[in-house]
Amino acid sequence: MLTPIPLDVDVGNIDIISQCRRRNVGNYEPWHRHEGERGKVDPRSEAFLQKLLNLEAAENVTNDSRNDIIGVNVAAGSDITAVTLSVAFYYLDKSPEKMTKLCEEISTAEKEG
């Protein structure tokens, strides 16, 4: 299982990604194998993190290059997330019965913990 980014990471250090990576990379491969066995991911696939690590090992990627690659992917993911949420809220606003049902489901889930 992957661990969350620890709160004791030295935020004064620009290379936070390397600190977190060193702490979490060892957990990635067992998690990926486990999820593959459960049928949740293709065990033959290689995730973005693994591809980046392989690229670093093979081509001596600089910290700046690595951070640029990660930044582009985070920005791309943020844009897609924003568009998806905007569309979801638009359709919820246009369909009051769906909004009511969603609010009820959220309230029920919150009460059940």
Beta strands, then each sheet from edge to edge (+ up, - down):
end
